[in-house]
Amino acid sequence: MREKKKENRGGTRVLPADQLSLFCTEMVMLLRSGQTVFDGIRARAAMDAKNGKAPKGSVFSLLAQYTTEGCSLGEAMEKTKVFPADFTGLVQIGEESGSLEEVLDALAAHYRRDSETAAEIRSALRYPILTLCMMAVILGILTREVFPVFTRIYESLGGGLPQTAAASIAMGSVCAKAVAVLAGVLLLMMVIGWALGRSVWGMKLLSGIRAHLPFFGRLNARIAAARTADSLAIMLQAGYDIDESISRISQALADPAAAKKLARCRGLLEGDGENPPLPLGEALAGCGMWNELEGRMIQSGASSGNLDYVLKFVSDTGMDEAAQKMARAVSLIEPVMVAITAILIGSILLSVILPLSGIMAAIG
Protein backbone atom coordinates (compact mmCIF):
# COMPACT_ATOMS: atom_id res chain seq x y z
CA MET A 1 0.00 0.00 0.00
CA ARG A 2 2.84 2.32 0.87
CA GLU A 3 4.56 1.72 -2.50
CA LYS A 4 1.31 2.35 -4.37
CA LYS A 5 0.92 5.68 -2.61
CA LYS A 6 4.44 6.67 -3.58
CA GLU A 7 3.83 5.78 -7.21
CA ASN A 8 0.64 7.80 -7.30
CA ARG A 9 2.38 10.79 -5.81
CA GLY A 10 5.07 10.63 -8.43
CA GLY A 11 2.57 10.03 -11.26
CA THR A 12 0.20 12.89 -10.61
CA ARG A 13 1.90 15.16 -13.14
CA VAL A 14 4.45 15.12 -15.93
CA LEU A 15 7.59 17.15 -15.30
CA PRO A 16 7.66 20.40 -17.33
CA ALA A 17 10.35 20.96 -19.94
CA ASP A 18 12.59 23.09 -17.72
CA GLN A 19 12.66 20.43 -14.98
CA LEU A 20 13.30 17.69 -17.54
CA SER A 21 16.28 19.68 -18.81
CA LEU A 22 17.57 20.14 -15.25
CA PHE A 23 17.10 16.41 -14.52
CA CYS A 24 19.10 15.46 -17.64
CA THR A 25 21.86 17.90 -16.71
CA GLU A 26 22.09 16.40 -13.21
CA MET A 27 22.21 12.88 -14.65
CA VAL A 28 25.00 13.86 -17.05
CA MET A 29 26.97 15.35 -14.14
CA LEU A 30 26.51 12.11 -12.17
CA LEU A 31 27.76 10.02 -15.09
CA ARG A 32 30.75 12.28 -15.71
CA SER A 33 31.74 12.03 -12.05
CA GLY A 34 32.61 8.37 -12.60
CA GLN A 35 29.62 6.85 -10.79
CA THR A 36 27.29 4.32 -12.33
CA VAL A 37 23.86 5.70 -13.09
CA PHE A 38 22.27 3.56 -10.34
CA ASP A 39 24.79 4.58 -7.66
CA GLY A 40 24.37 8.20 -8.68
CA ILE A 41 20.58 8.04 -8.40
CA ARG A 42 20.70 6.40 -4.98
CA ALA A 43 23.27 8.92 -3.73
CA ARG A 44 21.14 11.78 -5.02
CA ALA A 45 17.99 10.38 -3.38
CA ALA A 46 19.85 9.89 -0.08
CA MET A 47 21.18 13.45 -0.22
CA ASP A 48 17.68 14.85 -0.79
CA ALA A 49 16.29 12.80 2.09
CA LYS A 50 19.13 13.85 4.40
CA ASN A 51 18.72 17.54 3.62
CA GLY A 52 14.95 17.34 3.90
CA LYS A 53 14.55 19.07 0.54
CA ALA A 54 12.48 16.39 -1.15
CA PRO A 55 9.53 14.21 -0.09
CA LYS A 56 9.73 10.42 -0.10
CA GLY A 57 7.81 10.36 -3.37
CA SER A 58 10.29 12.60 -5.20
CA VAL A 59 11.62 11.67 -8.64
CA PHE A 60 15.05 10.50 -7.47
CA SER A 61 13.66 8.48 -4.55
CA LEU A 62 11.19 6.76 -6.90
CA LEU A 63 13.95 6.05 -9.41
CA ALA A 64 16.16 4.68 -6.62
CA GLN A 65 13.32 2.45 -5.44
CA TYR A 66 12.59 1.01 -8.90
CA THR A 67 16.24 0.56 -9.93
CA THR A 68 16.92 -1.24 -6.63
CA GLU A 69 14.09 -3.62 -7.54
CA GLY A 70 15.97 -4.49 -10.75
CA CYS A 71 14.50 -2.08 -13.29
CA SER A 72 16.64 -0.37 -15.87
CA LEU A 73 16.74 3.44 -15.86
CA GLY A 74 14.25 3.68 -18.73
CA GLU A 75 11.87 1.19 -17.08
CA ALA A 76 12.13 3.04 -13.76
CA MET A 77 11.34 6.35 -15.48
CA GLU A 78 8.33 4.78 -17.16
CA LYS A 79 7.03 3.50 -13.79
CA THR A 80 7.25 6.92 -12.14
CA LYS A 81 4.82 8.27 -14.78
CA VAL A 82 6.35 11.75 -14.55
CA PHE A 83 8.38 11.49 -17.76
CA PRO A 84 6.92 11.81 -21.29
CA ALA A 85 6.83 8.65 -23.42
CA ASP A 86 9.27 10.00 -26.02
CA PHE A 87 11.70 10.95 -23.22
CA THR A 88 11.74 7.48 -21.65
CA GLY A 89 11.96 5.91 -25.10
CA LEU A 90 15.11 7.86 -25.95
CA VAL A 91 16.66 7.06 -22.54
CA GLN A 92 16.05 3.35 -23.15
CA ILE A 93 17.69 3.73 -26.55
CA GLY A 94 20.70 5.38 -24.90
CA GLU A 95 20.99 2.51 -22.42
CA GLU A 96 20.79 -0.13 -25.13
CA SER A 97 23.35 1.59 -27.36
CA GLY A 98 25.79 2.43 -24.55
CA SER A 99 25.50 6.15 -25.25
CA LEU A 100 23.33 7.17 -22.29
CA GLU A 101 25.48 10.17 -21.41
CA GLU A 102 25.33 11.55 -24.96
CA VAL A 103 21.56 10.99 -25.16
CA LEU A 104 20.93 12.69 -21.81
CA ASP A 105 23.14 15.60 -22.83
CA ALA A 106 21.20 15.99 -26.08
CA LEU A 107 17.88 15.71 -24.20
CA ALA A 108 18.99 18.44 -21.77
CA ALA A 109 19.61 20.80 -24.69
CA HIS A 110 16.36 19.71 -26.39
CA TYR A 111 14.13 20.36 -23.38
CA ARG A 112 15.98 23.56 -22.51
CA ARG A 113 15.12 24.83 -25.96
CA ASP A 114 11.58 23.48 -25.64
CA SER A 115 11.17 25.33 -22.33
CA GLU A 116 12.43 28.59 -23.82
CA THR A 117 10.03 28.31 -26.78
CA ALA A 118 7.09 27.50 -24.50
CA ALA A 119 7.96 30.47 -22.28
CA GLU A 120 8.04 32.76 -25.32
CA ILE A 121 4.64 31.49 -26.49
CA ARG A 122 3.11 31.91 -23.01
CA SER A 123 4.53 35.42 -22.78
CA ALA A 124 3.15 36.26 -26.22
CA LEU A 125 -0.33 35.00 -25.27
CA ARG A 126 -0.32 36.91 -22.00
CA TYR A 127 -0.43 40.38 -23.59
CA PRO A 128 -3.71 40.01 -25.54
CA ILE A 129 -5.43 38.64 -22.46
CA LEU A 130 -4.16 41.53 -20.32
CA THR A 131 -5.30 43.97 -23.03
CA LEU A 132 -8.76 42.40 -23.00
CA CYS A 133 -8.90 42.70 -19.22
CA MET A 134 -7.94 46.38 -19.45
CA MET A 135 -10.60 46.94 -22.10
CA ALA A 136 -13.20 45.32 -19.87
CA VAL A 137 -12.16 47.47 -16.88
CA ILE A 138 -12.17 50.74 -18.87
CA LEU A 139 -15.53 50.07 -20.50
CA GLY A 140 -16.97 48.92 -17.19
CA ILE A 141 -15.89 52.14 -15.43
CA LEU A 142 -17.32 54.26 -18.26
CA THR A 143 -20.70 52.50 -18.31
CA ARG A 144 -21.10 52.24 -14.52
CA GLU A 145 -19.49 55.44 -13.21
CA VAL A 146 -18.99 58.04 -15.94
CA PHE A 147 -22.07 57.77 -18.15
CA PRO A 148 -24.58 57.98 -15.26
CA VAL A 149 -23.04 61.38 -14.47
CA PHE A 150 -23.84 62.61 -18.00
CA THR A 151 -27.36 61.20 -17.70
CA ARG A 152 -27.95 63.19 -14.48
CA ILE A 153 -26.58 66.33 -16.15
CA TYR A 154 -29.04 65.98 -19.04
CA GLU A 155 -31.89 65.40 -16.58
CA SER A 156 -30.90 68.49 -14.55
CA LEU A 157 -31.04 70.56 -17.73
CA GLY A 158 -34.65 69.56 -18.21
CA GLY A 159 -34.17 67.14 -21.08
CA GLY A 160 -33.58 63.49 -21.58
CA LEU A 161 -30.51 61.74 -22.86
CA PRO A 162 -30.24 62.07 -26.68
CA GLN A 163 -31.18 58.95 -28.59
CA THR A 164 -27.73 58.57 -30.15
CA ALA A 165 -26.04 58.94 -26.77
CA ALA A 166 -28.39 56.39 -25.16
CA ALA A 167 -27.71 53.93 -27.98
CA SER A 168 -23.94 54.45 -27.63
CA ILE A 169 -24.05 53.91 -23.88
CA ALA A 170 -26.12 50.74 -24.35
CA MET A 171 -23.64 49.52 -26.96
CA GLY A 172 -20.73 50.30 -24.62
CA SER A 173 -22.40 48.35 -21.82
CA VAL A 174 -22.92 45.32 -24.07
CA CYS A 175 -19.32 45.52 -25.32
CA ALA A 176 -17.99 45.78 -21.76
CA LYS A 177 -19.86 42.63 -20.76
CA ALA A 178 -18.76 40.80 -23.93
CA VAL A 179 -15.11 41.75 -23.45
CA ALA A 180 -15.23 40.76 -19.76
CA VAL A 181 -16.71 37.35 -20.66
CA LEU A 182 -14.10 36.83 -23.42
CA ALA A 183 -11.25 37.75 -21.07
CA GLY A 184 -12.62 35.39 -18.42
CA VAL A 185 -12.96 32.56 -20.93
CA LEU A 186 -9.38 33.06 -22.15
CA LEU A 187 -8.06 33.12 -18.59
CA LEU A 188 -9.98 29.93 -17.81
CA MET A 189 -8.62 28.30 -20.98
CA MET A 190 -5.07 29.21 -19.92
CA VAL A 191 -5.59 27.65 -16.48
CA ILE A 192 -7.15 24.49 -17.97
CA GLY A 193 -4.34 24.24 -20.54
CA TRP A 194 -1.73 24.57 -17.80
CA ALA A 195 -3.45 21.87 -15.73
CA LEU A 196 -3.82 19.48 -18.69
CA GLY A 197 -0.19 20.00 -19.66
CA ARG A 198 0.91 18.43 -16.38
CA SER A 199 -0.29 14.92 -17.28
CA VAL A 200 0.34 12.52 -20.16
CA TRP A 201 -3.29 12.18 -21.21
CA GLY A 202 -3.75 15.92 -20.85
CA MET A 203 -0.81 16.61 -23.17
CA LYS A 204 -2.31 14.26 -25.78
CA LEU A 205 -5.70 15.95 -25.43
CA LEU A 206 -4.19 19.41 -25.84
CA SER A 207 -2.21 18.24 -28.87
CA GLY A 208 -5.40 16.92 -30.48
CA ILE A 209 -7.29 20.15 -29.79
CA ARG A 210 -4.50 22.38 -31.12
CA ALA A 211 -4.25 20.28 -34.29
CA HIS A 212 -7.82 21.28 -35.24
CA LEU A 213 -7.40 25.03 -34.64
CA PRO A 214 -6.53 27.11 -37.74
CA PHE A 215 -3.49 29.04 -36.50
CA PHE A 216 -2.48 26.86 -33.57
CA GLY A 217 -2.80 23.74 -35.71
CA ARG A 218 -0.08 24.98 -38.06
CA LEU A 219 2.02 26.16 -35.12
CA ASN A 220 1.64 22.81 -33.35
CA ALA A 221 2.64 20.96 -36.55
CA ARG A 222 5.75 23.14 -36.85
CA ILE A 223 6.80 22.45 -33.26
CA ALA A 224 6.08 18.71 -33.66
CA ALA A 225 8.24 18.62 -36.80
CA ALA A 226 11.09 20.35 -34.95
CA ARG A 227 10.86 17.92 -32.03
CA THR A 228 10.78 14.95 -34.40
CA ALA A 229 13.89 16.18 -36.21
CA ASP A 230 15.67 16.59 -32.87
CA SER A 231 14.65 13.10 -31.73
CA LEU A 232 15.90 11.59 -35.00
CA ALA A 233 19.19 13.45 -34.62
CA ILE A 234 19.61 12.12 -31.07
CA MET A 235 18.99 8.53 -32.21
CA LEU A 236 21.36 8.81 -35.16
CA GLN A 237 24.05 10.23 -32.87
CA ALA A 238 23.44 7.27 -30.53
CA GLY A 239 24.38 4.91 -33.36
CA TYR A 240 20.96 3.66 -34.51
CA ASP A 241 20.14 3.29 -38.20
CA ILE A 242 17.42 5.43 -39.71
CA ASP A 243 14.84 2.61 -40.09
CA GLU A 244 14.90 1.71 -36.40
CA SER A 245 15.06 5.39 -35.42
CA ILE A 246 11.92 6.19 -37.41
CA SER A 247 10.11 3.10 -36.09
CA ARG A 248 10.83 3.86 -32.43
CA ILE A 249 10.17 7.58 -32.61
CA SER A 250 6.86 7.15 -34.48
CA GLN A 251 5.68 4.93 -31.60
CA ALA A 252 6.80 7.37 -28.90
CA LEU A 253 5.59 10.67 -30.42
CA ALA A 254 2.80 12.36 -28.45
CA ASP A 255 1.46 14.16 -31.54
CA PRO A 256 -0.66 11.67 -33.58
CA ALA A 257 -0.37 13.68 -36.82
CA ALA A 258 3.44 13.73 -36.57
CA ALA A 259 3.51 10.00 -35.80
CA LYS A 260 1.38 9.32 -38.89
CA LYS A 261 3.72 11.36 -41.11
CA LEU A 262 6.76 9.56 -39.74
CA ALA A 263 5.05 6.20 -40.34
CA ARG A 264 4.42 7.33 -43.90
CA CYS A 265 8.15 8.04 -44.25
CA ARG A 266 8.87 4.48 -43.21
CA GLY A 267 6.40 3.24 -45.83
CA LEU A 268 8.16 5.29 -48.51
CA LEU A 269 11.48 3.77 -47.46
CA GLU A 270 10.11 0.23 -47.69
CA GLY A 271 7.98 0.75 -50.81
CA ASP A 272 4.96 -1.31 -51.79
CA GLY A 273 3.68 -3.36 -54.71
CA GLU A 274 3.10 -0.32 -56.91
CA ASN A 275 5.89 2.05 -55.83
CA PRO A 276 9.56 1.18 -55.40
CA PRO A 277 11.43 2.10 -52.19
CA LEU A 278 12.63 5.69 -52.12
CA PRO A 279 16.11 6.80 -51.04
CA LEU A 280 16.39 8.03 -47.46
CA GLY A 281 16.54 11.73 -48.30
CA GLU A 282 13.55 11.56 -50.66
CA ALA A 283 11.48 9.57 -48.15
CA LEU A 284 12.15 12.04 -45.34
CA ALA A 285 11.45 15.00 -47.63
CA GLY A 286 8.29 13.43 -49.06
CA CYS A 287 6.52 12.41 -45.85
CA GLY A 288 5.01 15.89 -45.36
CA MET A 289 6.69 16.55 -42.02
CA TRP A 290 8.99 19.35 -43.19
CA ASN A 291 8.70 22.14 -45.75
CA GLU A 292 10.32 22.15 -49.19
CA LEU A 293 13.52 23.94 -48.14
CA GLU A 294 14.02 21.69 -45.14
CA GLY A 295 13.33 18.67 -47.35
CA ARG A 296 16.12 19.69 -49.71
CA MET A 297 18.46 20.22 -46.76
CA ILE A 298 17.60 16.77 -45.38
CA GLN A 299 18.22 15.19 -48.79
CA SER A 300 21.59 16.92 -48.96
CA GLY A 301 22.45 15.81 -45.41
CA ALA A 302 21.48 12.21 -46.14
CA SER A 303 23.60 12.09 -49.30
CA SER A 304 26.63 13.70 -47.62
CA GLY A 305 26.48 11.64 -44.41
CA ASN A 306 25.66 14.63 -42.20
CA LEU A 307 21.99 13.84 -41.61
CA ASP A 308 22.18 14.16 -37.81
CA TYR A 309 23.74 17.64 -38.08
CA VAL A 310 21.13 18.77 -40.63
CA LEU A 311 18.25 17.41 -38.52
CA LYS A 312 19.57 19.30 -35.49
CA PHE A 313 19.72 22.49 -37.56
CA VAL A 314 16.17 21.89 -38.87
CA SER A 315 14.97 21.41 -35.29
CA ASP A 316 16.55 24.66 -34.06
CA THR A 317 15.23 26.70 -36.99
CA GLY A 318 11.76 25.15 -36.60
CA MET A 319 11.57 26.13 -32.94
CA ASP A 320 12.77 29.66 -33.80
CA GLU A 321 10.15 29.95 -36.53
CA ALA A 322 7.34 28.80 -34.23
CA ALA A 323 8.27 31.42 -31.62
CA GLN A 324 8.52 34.13 -34.29
CA LYS A 325 5.13 33.22 -35.76
CA MET A 326 3.52 33.52 -32.36
CA ALA A 327 5.24 36.85 -31.72
CA ARG A 328 4.11 38.20 -35.11
CA ALA A 329 0.52 37.09 -34.52
CA VAL A 330 0.46 38.82 -31.14
CA SER A 331 2.09 41.96 -32.58
CA LEU A 332 -0.86 42.16 -35.00
CA ILE A 333 -3.50 41.43 -32.39
CA GLU A 334 -2.38 44.06 -29.88
CA PRO A 335 -2.69 47.20 -32.09
CA VAL A 336 -6.02 45.96 -33.48
CA MET A 337 -7.41 45.54 -29.98
CA VAL A 338 -6.09 48.93 -28.88
CA ALA A 339 -7.59 50.58 -32.00
CA ILE A 340 -10.98 48.93 -31.40
CA THR A 341 -10.93 50.08 -27.77
CA ALA A 342 -10.01 53.66 -28.74
CA ILE A 343 -12.67 53.85 -31.47
CA LEU A 344 -15.33 52.36 -29.21
CA ILE A 345 -14.60 54.62 -26.24
CA GLY A 346 -14.11 57.71 -28.44
CA SER A 347 -17.38 57.24 -30.31
CA ILE A 348 -19.31 56.74 -27.06
CA LEU A 349 -17.81 59.84 -25.44
CA LEU A 350 -18.40 61.98 -28.53
CA SER A 351 -22.03 60.86 -28.78
CA VAL A 352 -22.52 61.97 -25.16
CA ILE A 353 -20.40 65.12 -25.04
CA LEU A 354 -21.32 66.76 -28.38
CA PRO A 355 -25.07 67.12 -27.62
CA LEU A 356 -24.19 68.39 -24.15
CA SER A 357 -21.82 71.00 -25.56
CA GLY A 358 -24.58 72.12 -27.94
CA ILE A 359 -26.99 72.57 -25.02
CA MET A 360 -24.44 74.49 -22.98
CA ALA A 361 -23.72 76.77 -25.94
CA ALA A 362 -27.46 77.48 -26.37
CA ILE A 363 -27.79 78.28 -22.66
CA GLY A 364 -24.74 80.58 -22.81
Order of alpha helices (4+ residues) and beta strands (2+ residues): alpha-alpha-alpha-alpha-alpha-alpha-alpha-alpha-alpha-alpha-alpha-alpha-alpha-alpha-alpha-alpha
